[in-house]
Amino acid sequence: MISDESKLSSAVASLSMEGLTVTEEEIQLAKKCLRHEITYDDAVKLLIAKYSVSSC
C-alpha cells in the first residue's frame, strides 16, 4: 500500500510538471487533512480566502 506521504509527494510532483507551484504552507495543510485534523471543506475555504482578491 502506498503511504499518504508518497501520495502527497506524487501529487506535488504532478502539479510541478504542469507548471504549478505548491507552497510548504499548502503541503502542511494537505498533511493536516490526511491526519484528519481539518476537513477538506475547511481546507478549501482557507485556500479560497487566501488566494481570493477582494474587490473592495
PDB file with SEQRES, HELIX, SHEET and CRYST1 records, atoms N, CA, C and O in Angstrom:
SEQRES   1 A   56  MET ILE SER ASP GLU SER LYS LEU SER SER ALA VAL ALA          
SEQRES   2 A   56  SER LEU SER MET GLU GLY LEU THR VAL THR GLU GLU GLU          
SEQRES   3 A   56  ILE GLN LEU ALA LYS LYS CYS LEU ARG HIS GLU ILE THR          
SEQRES   4 A   56  TYR ASP ASP ALA VAL LYS LEU LEU ILE ALA LYS TYR SER          
SEQRES   5 A   56  VAL SER SER CYS                                              
HELIX    1 AA1 ASP A    4  MET A   17  1                                  14    
HELIX    2 AA2 GLU A   24  LEU A   34  1                                  11    
HELIX    3 AA3 TYR A   40  TYR A   51  1                                  12    
CRYST1    1.000    1.000    1.000  90.00  90.00  90.00 P 1           1          
ATOM      1  N   MET A   1       0.846  -1.175   0.000  1.00  0.00           N  
ATOM      2  CA  MET A   1       0.000   0.000   0.000  1.00  0.00           C  
ATOM      3  C   MET A   1       0.896   1.245   0.000  1.00  0.00           C  
ATOM      4  O   MET A   1       1.919   1.282   0.684  1.00  0.00           O  
ATOM      5  N   ILE A   2       0.508   2.244  -0.760  1.00  0.00           N  
ATOM      6  CA  ILE A   2       1.265   3.481  -0.856  1.00  0.00           C  
ATOM      7  C   ILE A   2       0.904   4.386   0.323  1.00  0.00           C  
ATOM      8  O   ILE A   2      -0.270   4.559   0.648  1.00  0.00           O  
ATOM      9  N   SER A   3       1.926   4.958   0.956  1.00  0.00           N  
ATOM     10  CA  SER A   3       1.692   5.821   2.110  1.00  0.00           C  
ATOM     11  C   SER A   3       1.109   7.166   1.680  1.00  0.00           C  
ATOM     12  O   SER A   3       1.212   7.570   0.521  1.00  0.00           O  
ATOM     13  N   ASP A   4       0.494   7.844   2.649  1.00  0.00           N  
ATOM     14  CA  ASP A   4      -0.057   9.166   2.385  1.00  0.00           C  
ATOM     15  C   ASP A   4       1.037  10.145   1.967  1.00  0.00           C  
ATOM     16  O   ASP A   4       0.824  10.990   1.097  1.00  0.00           O  
ATOM     17  N   GLU A   5       2.206  10.028   2.589  1.00  0.00           N  
ATOM     18  CA  GLU A   5       3.335  10.902   2.241  1.00  0.00           C  
ATOM     19  C   GLU A   5       3.733  10.702   0.777  1.00  0.00           C  
ATOM     20  O   GLU A   5       4.011  11.665   0.062  1.00  0.00           O  
ATOM     21  N   SER A   6       3.756   9.465   0.353  1.00  0.00           N  
ATOM     22  CA  SER A   6       4.120   9.152  -1.032  1.00  0.00           C  
ATOM     23  C   SER A   6       3.078   9.691  -2.005  1.00  0.00           C  
ATOM     24  O   SER A   6       3.419  10.229  -3.058  1.00  0.00           O  
ATOM     25  N   LYS A   7       1.809   9.544  -1.644  1.00  0.00           N  
ATOM     26  CA  LYS A   7       0.738  10.071  -2.492  1.00  0.00           C  
ATOM     27  C   LYS A   7       0.833  11.587  -2.607  1.00  0.00           C  
ATOM     28  O   LYS A   7       0.662  12.150  -3.689  1.00  0.00           O  
ATOM     29  N   LEU A   8       1.109  12.244  -1.477  1.00  0.00           N  
ATOM     30  CA  LEU A   8       1.229  13.693  -1.471  1.00  0.00           C  
ATOM     31  C   LEU A   8       2.428  14.133  -2.311  1.00  0.00           C  
ATOM     32  O   LEU A   8       2.333  15.093  -3.075  1.00  0.00           O  
ATOM     33  N   SER A   9       3.545  13.439  -2.171  1.00  0.00           N  
ATOM     34  CA  SER A   9       4.727  13.768  -2.965  1.00  0.00           C  
ATOM     35  C   SER A   9       4.450  13.597  -4.453  1.00  0.00           C  
ATOM     36  O   SER A   9       4.901  14.405  -5.265  1.00  0.00           O  
ATOM     37  N   SER A  10       3.724  12.566  -4.811  1.00  0.00           N  
ATOM     38  CA  SER A  10       3.366  12.343  -6.214  1.00  0.00           C  
ATOM     39  C   SER A  10       2.453  13.443  -6.735  1.00  0.00           C  
ATOM     40  O   SER A  10       2.600  13.890  -7.872  1.00  0.00           O  
ATOM     41  N   ALA A  11       1.515  13.878  -5.909  1.00  0.00           N  
ATOM     42  CA  ALA A  11       0.601  14.951  -6.311  1.00  0.00           C  
ATOM     43  C   ALA A  11       1.364  16.253  -6.519  1.00  0.00           C  
ATOM     44  O   ALA A  11       1.116  16.972  -7.487  1.00  0.00           O  
ATOM     45  N   VAL A  12       2.285  16.555  -5.620  1.00  0.00           N  
ATOM     46  CA  VAL A  12       3.089  17.774  -5.738  1.00  0.00           C  
ATOM     47  C   VAL A  12       3.960  17.702  -6.994  1.00  0.00           C  
ATOM     48  O   VAL A  12       4.096  18.694  -7.709  1.00  0.00           O  
ATOM     49  N   ALA A  13       4.539  16.557  -7.263  1.00  0.00           N  
ATOM     50  CA  ALA A  13       5.368  16.386  -8.462  1.00  0.00           C  
ATOM     51  C   ALA A  13       4.530  16.556  -9.725  1.00  0.00           C  
ATOM     52  O   ALA A  13       4.975  17.189 -10.683  1.00  0.00           O  
ATOM     53  N   SER A  14       3.333  15.999  -9.734  1.00  0.00           N  
ATOM     54  CA  SER A  14       2.449  16.139 -10.893  1.00  0.00           C  
ATOM     55  C   SER A  14       2.077  17.597 -11.142  1.00  0.00           C  
ATOM     56  O   SER A  14       2.071  18.057 -12.284  1.00  0.00           O  
ATOM     57  N   LEU A  15       1.770  18.315 -10.074  1.00  0.00           N  
ATOM     58  CA  LEU A  15       1.449  19.740 -10.203  1.00  0.00           C  
ATOM     59  C   LEU A  15       2.655  20.515 -10.717  1.00  0.00           C  
ATOM     60  O   LEU A  15       2.511  21.421 -11.539  1.00  0.00           O  
ATOM     61  N   SER A  16       3.834  20.163 -10.238  1.00  0.00           N  
ATOM     62  CA  SER A  16       5.058  20.819 -10.682  1.00  0.00           C  
ATOM     63  C   SER A  16       5.298  20.601 -12.174  1.00  0.00           C  
ATOM     64  O   SER A  16       5.715  21.519 -12.881  1.00  0.00           O  
ATOM     65  N   MET A  17       5.035  19.393 -12.646  1.00  0.00           N  
ATOM     66  CA  MET A  17       5.190  19.104 -14.078  1.00  0.00           C  
ATOM     67  C   MET A  17       4.233  19.919 -14.930  1.00  0.00           C  
ATOM     68  O   MET A  17       4.505  20.187 -16.100  1.00  0.00           O  
ATOM     69  N   GLU A  18       3.115  20.308 -14.342  1.00  0.00           N  
ATOM     70  CA  GLU A  18       2.138  21.134 -15.048  1.00  0.00           C  
ATOM     71  C   GLU A  18       2.442  22.625 -14.909  1.00  0.00           C  
ATOM     72  O   GLU A  18       1.712  23.470 -15.428  1.00  0.00           O  
ATOM     73  N   GLY A  19       3.522  22.934 -14.206  1.00  0.00           N  
ATOM     74  CA  GLY A  19       3.929  24.323 -14.049  1.00  0.00           C  
ATOM     75  C   GLY A  19       3.308  25.034 -12.862  1.00  0.00           C  
ATOM     76  O   GLY A  19       3.378  26.260 -12.767  1.00  0.00           O  
ATOM     77  N   LEU A  20       2.708  24.288 -11.964  1.00  0.00           N  
ATOM     78  CA  LEU A  20       2.082  24.874 -10.777  1.00  0.00           C  
ATOM     79  C   LEU A  20       2.991  24.677  -9.571  1.00  0.00           C  
ATOM     80  O   LEU A  20       3.583  23.611  -9.397  1.00  0.00           O  
ATOM     81  N   THR A  21       3.095  25.691  -8.754  1.00  0.00           N  
ATOM     82  CA  THR A  21       3.926  25.641  -7.559  1.00  0.00           C  
ATOM     83  C   THR A  21       3.059  25.371  -6.341  1.00  0.00           C  
ATOM     84  O   THR A  21       1.986  25.956  -6.189  1.00  0.00           O  
ATOM     85  N   VAL A  22       3.525  24.487  -5.481  1.00  0.00           N  
ATOM     86  CA  VAL A  22       2.837  24.185  -4.228  1.00  0.00           C  
ATOM     87  C   VAL A  22       3.733  24.683  -3.098  1.00  0.00           C  
ATOM     88  O   VAL A  22       4.892  24.283  -2.989  1.00  0.00           O  
ATOM     89  N   THR A  23       3.186  25.553  -2.265  1.00  0.00           N  
ATOM     90  CA  THR A  23       3.979  26.106  -1.162  1.00  0.00           C  
ATOM     91  C   THR A  23       4.071  25.110  -0.013  1.00  0.00           C  
ATOM     92  O   THR A  23       3.281  24.171   0.080  1.00  0.00           O  
ATOM     93  N   GLU A  24       5.036  25.329   0.847  1.00  0.00           N  
ATOM     94  CA  GLU A  24       5.177  24.488   2.041  1.00  0.00           C  
ATOM     95  C   GLU A  24       3.927  24.599   2.913  1.00  0.00           C  
ATOM     96  O   GLU A  24       3.497  23.617   3.518  1.00  0.00           O  
ATOM     97  N   GLU A  25       3.349  25.797   2.974  1.00  0.00           N  
ATOM     98  CA  GLU A  25       2.119  26.007   3.747  1.00  0.00           C  
ATOM     99  C   GLU A  25       0.976  25.135   3.200  1.00  0.00           C  
ATOM    100  O   GLU A  25       0.198  24.567   3.966  1.00  0.00           O  
ATOM    101  N   GLU A  26       0.890  25.040   1.888  1.00  0.00           N  
ATOM    102  CA  GLU A  26      -0.158  24.213   1.269  1.00  0.00           C  
ATOM    103  C   GLU A  26       0.088  22.732   1.514  1.00  0.00           C  
ATOM    104  O   GLU A  26      -0.855  21.964   1.705  1.00  0.00           O  
ATOM    105  N   ILE A  27       1.347  22.335   1.509  1.00  0.00           N  
ATOM    106  CA  ILE A  27       1.690  20.941   1.800  1.00  0.00           C  
ATOM    107  C   ILE A  27       1.308  20.605   3.239  1.00  0.00           C  
ATOM    108  O   ILE A  27       0.753  19.539   3.505  1.00  0.00           O  
ATOM    109  N   GLN A  28       1.603  21.507   4.157  1.00  0.00           N  
ATOM    110  CA  GLN A  28       1.247  21.280   5.560  1.00  0.00           C  
ATOM    111  C   GLN A  28      -0.265  21.209   5.746  1.00  0.00           C  
ATOM    112  O   GLN A  28      -0.759  20.432   6.563  1.00  0.00           O  
ATOM    113  N   LEU A  29      -0.992  22.016   4.993  1.00  0.00           N  
ATOM    114  CA  LEU A  29      -2.453  21.979   5.047  1.00  0.00           C  
ATOM    115  C   LEU A  29      -2.969  20.621   4.554  1.00  0.00           C  
ATOM    116  O   LEU A  29      -3.885  20.043   5.139  1.00  0.00           O  
ATOM    117  N   ALA A  30      -2.367  20.130   3.476  1.00  0.00           N  
ATOM    118  CA  ALA A  30      -2.749  18.808   2.958  1.00  0.00           C  
ATOM    119  C   ALA A  30      -2.456  17.716   3.980  1.00  0.00           C  
ATOM    120  O   ALA A  30      -3.246  16.787   4.148  1.00  0.00           O  
ATOM    121  N   LYS A  31      -1.332  17.828   4.653  1.00  0.00           N  
ATOM    122  CA  LYS A  31      -0.985  16.835   5.684  1.00  0.00           C  
ATOM    123  C   LYS A  31      -1.990  16.859   6.828  1.00  0.00           C  
ATOM    124  O   LYS A  31      -2.342  15.810   7.367  1.00  0.00           O  
ATOM    125  N   LYS A  32      -2.460  18.061   7.207  1.00  0.00           N  
ATOM    126  CA  LYS A  32      -3.484  18.161   8.250  1.00  0.00           C  
ATOM    127  C   LYS A  32      -4.765  17.452   7.812  1.00  0.00           C  
ATOM    128  O   LYS A  32      -5.430  16.800   8.616  1.00  0.00           O  
ATOM    129  N   CYS A  33      -5.102  17.586   6.531  1.00  0.00           N  
ATOM    130  CA  CYS A  33      -6.281  16.887   6.006  1.00  0.00           C  
ATOM    131  C   CYS A  33      -6.095  15.374   6.095  1.00  0.00           C  
ATOM    132  O   CYS A  33      -7.001  14.648   6.504  1.00  0.00           O  
ATOM    133  N   LEU A  34      -4.922  14.916   5.710  1.00  0.00           N  
ATOM    134  CA  LEU A  34      -4.650  13.478   5.737  1.00  0.00           C  
ATOM    135  C   LEU A  34      -4.657  12.917   7.153  1.00  0.00           C  
ATOM    136  O   LEU A  34      -4.975  11.745   7.358  1.00  0.00           O  
ATOM    137  N   ARG A  35      -4.305  13.757   8.135  1.00  0.00           N  
ATOM    138  CA  ARG A  35      -4.318  13.323   9.546  1.00  0.00           C  
ATOM    139  C   ARG A  35      -5.673  13.574  10.205  1.00  0.00           C  
ATOM    140  O   ARG A  35      -5.844  13.332  11.399  1.00  0.00           O  
ATOM    141  N   HIS A  36      -6.627  14.057   9.422  1.00  0.00           N  
ATOM    142  CA  HIS A  36      -7.983  14.352   9.897  1.00  0.00           C  
ATOM    143  C   HIS A  36      -8.006  15.422  10.985  1.00  0.00           C  
ATOM    144  O   HIS A  36      -8.864  15.409  11.868  1.00  0.00           O  
ATOM    145  N   GLU A  37      -7.043  16.356  10.907  1.00  0.00           N  
ATOM    146  CA  GLU A  37      -7.016  17.480  11.837  1.00  0.00           C  
ATOM    147  C   GLU A  37      -7.893  18.622  11.338  1.00  0.00           C  
ATOM    148  O   GLU A  37      -8.291  19.492  12.113  1.00  0.00           O  
ATOM    149  N   ILE A  38      -8.188  18.615  10.061  1.00  0.00           N  
ATOM    150  CA  ILE A  38      -9.026  19.630   9.425  1.00  0.00           C  
ATOM    151  C   ILE A  38      -9.777  18.930   8.290  1.00  0.00           C  
ATOM    152  O   ILE A  38      -9.257  18.001   7.672  1.00  0.00           O  
ATOM    153  N   THR A  39     -10.995  19.380   8.026  1.00  0.00           N  
ATOM    154  CA  THR A  39     -11.754  18.756   6.941  1.00  0.00           C  
ATOM    155  C   THR A  39     -11.275  19.320   5.601  1.00  0.00           C  
ATOM    156  O   THR A  39     -10.698  20.405   5.537  1.00  0.00           O  
ATOM    157  N   TYR A  40     -11.524  18.565   4.545  1.00  0.00           N  
ATOM    158  CA  TYR A  40     -11.165  19.033   3.205  1.00  0.00           C  
ATOM    159  C   TYR A  40     -11.952  20.295   2.865  1.00  0.00           C  
ATOM    160  O   TYR A  40     -11.418  21.207   2.235  1.00  0.00           O  
ATOM    161  N   ASP A  41     -13.201  20.352   3.273  1.00  0.00           N  
ATOM    162  CA  ASP A  41     -14.018  21.541   3.014  1.00  0.00           C  
ATOM    163  C   ASP A  41     -13.414  22.771   3.674  1.00  0.00           C  
ATOM    164  O   ASP A  41     -13.356  23.841   3.068  1.00  0.00           O  
ATOM    165  N   ASP A  42     -12.962  22.619   4.917  1.00  0.00           N  
ATOM    166  CA  ASP A  42     -12.346  23.746   5.617  1.00  0.00           C  
ATOM    167  C   ASP A  42     -11.024  24.147   4.955  1.00  0.00           C  
ATOM    168  O   ASP A  42     -10.700  25.332   4.880  1.00  0.00           O  
ATOM    169  N   ALA A  43     -10.273  23.171   4.484  1.00  0.00           N  
ATOM    170  CA  ALA A  43      -9.012  23.470   3.795  1.00  0.00           C  
ATOM    171  C   ALA A  43      -9.278  24.260   2.513  1.00  0.00           C  
ATOM    172  O   ALA A  43      -8.571  25.223   2.215  1.00  0.00           O  
ATOM    173  N   VAL A  44     -10.281  23.857   1.771  1.00  0.00           N  
ATOM    174  CA  VAL A  44     -10.629  24.570   0.541  1.00  0.00           C  
ATOM    175  C   VAL A  44     -11.057  26.000   0.869  1.00  0.00           C  
ATOM    176  O   VAL A  44     -10.673  26.939   0.172  1.00  0.00           O  
ATOM    177  N   LYS A  45     -11.842  26.164   1.916  1.00  0.00           N  
ATOM    178  CA  LYS A  45     -12.261  27.512   2.320  1.00  0.00           C  
ATOM    179  C   LYS A  45     -11.055  28.380   2.663  1.00  0.00           C  
ATOM    180  O   LYS A  45     -11.006  29.551   2.287  1.00  0.00           O  
ATOM    181  N   LEU A  46     -10.086  27.813   3.371  1.00  0.00           N  
ATOM    182  CA  LEU A  46      -8.881  28.559   3.715  1.00  0.00           C  
ATOM    183  C   LEU A  46      -8.104  28.975   2.465  1.00  0.00           C  
ATOM    184  O   LEU A  46      -7.625  30.105   2.368  1.00  0.00           O  
ATOM    185  N   LEU A  47      -7.987  28.059   1.519  1.00  0.00           N  
ATOM    186  CA  LEU A  47      -7.263  28.365   0.285  1.00  0.00           C  
ATOM    187  C   LEU A  47      -7.983  29.405  -0.559  1.00  0.00           C  
ATOM    188  O   LEU A  47      -7.349  30.278  -1.151  1.00  0.00           O  
ATOM    189  N   ILE A  48      -9.292  29.313  -0.614  1.00  0.00           N  
ATOM    190  CA  ILE A  48     -10.065  30.312  -1.362  1.00  0.00           C  
ATOM    191  C   ILE A  48      -9.897  31.678  -0.729  1.00  0.00           C  
ATOM    192  O   ILE A  48      -9.696  32.670  -1.430  1.00  0.00           O  
ATOM    193  N   ALA A  49      -9.979  31.738   0.590  1.00  0.00           N  
ATOM    194  CA  ALA A  49      -9.810  33.008   1.292  1.00  0.00           C  
ATOM    195  C   ALA A  49      -8.394  33.563   1.073  1.00  0.00           C  
ATOM    196  O   ALA A  49      -8.224  34.770   0.907  1.00  0.00           O  
ATOM    197  N   LYS A  50      -7.403  32.708   1.073  1.00  0.00           N  
ATOM    198  CA  LYS A  50      -6.024  33.139   0.899  1.00  0.00           C  
ATOM    199  C   LYS A  50      -5.764  33.703  -0.491  1.00  0.00           C  
ATOM    200  O   LYS A  50      -5.062  34.704  -0.637  1.00  0.00           O  
ATOM    201  N   TYR A  51      -6.324  33.070  -1.499  1.00  0.00           N  
ATOM    202  CA  TYR A  51      -5.990  33.438  -2.871  1.00  0.00           C  
ATOM    203  C   TYR A  51      -7.040  34.301  -3.562  1.00  0.00           C  
ATOM    204  O   TYR A  51      -6.845  34.715  -4.705  1.00  0.00           O  
ATOM    205  N   SER A  52      -8.131  34.572  -2.892  1.00  0.00           N  
ATOM    206  CA  SER A  52      -9.157  35.448  -3.472  1.00  0.00           C  
ATOM    207  C   SER A  52      -8.724  36.890  -3.331  1.00  0.00           C  
ATOM    208  O   SER A  52      -8.144  37.293  -2.322  1.00  0.00           O  
ATOM    209  N   VAL A  53      -9.018  37.655  -4.363  1.00  0.00           N  
ATOM    210  CA  VAL A  53      -8.699  39.077  -4.338  1.00  0.00           C  
ATOM    211  C   VAL A  53      -9.978  39.824  -4.016  1.00  0.00           C  
ATOM    212  O   VAL A  53     -10.997  39.667  -4.688  1.00  0.00           O  
ATOM    213  N   SER A  54      -9.907  40.626  -2.989  1.00  0.00           N  
ATOM    214  CA  SER A  54     -11.072  41.413  -2.589  1.00  0.00           C  
ATOM    215  C   SER A  54     -11.277  42.559  -3.580  1.00  0.00           C  
ATOM    216  O   SER A  54     -10.321  43.215  -3.992  1.00  0.00           O  
ATOM    217  N   SER A  55     -12.530  42.788  -3.953  1.00  0.00           N  
ATOM    218  CA  SER A  55     -12.833  43.862  -4.894  1.00  0.00           C  
ATOM    219  C   SER A  55     -13.147  45.167  -4.172  1.00  0.00           C  
ATOM    220  O   SER A  55     -13.515  46.155  -4.807  1.00  0.00           O  
ATOM    221  N   CYS A  56     -13.004  45.176  -2.853  1.00  0.00           N  
ATOM    222  CA  CYS A  56     -13.283  46.384  -2.061  1.00  0.00           C  
ATOM    223  C   CYS A  56     -12.097  47.301  -2.018  1.00  0.00           C  
ATOM    224  O   CYS A  56     -12.158  48.362  -1.396  1.00  0.00           O  
TER     225      CYS A  56                                                      
END                                                                             
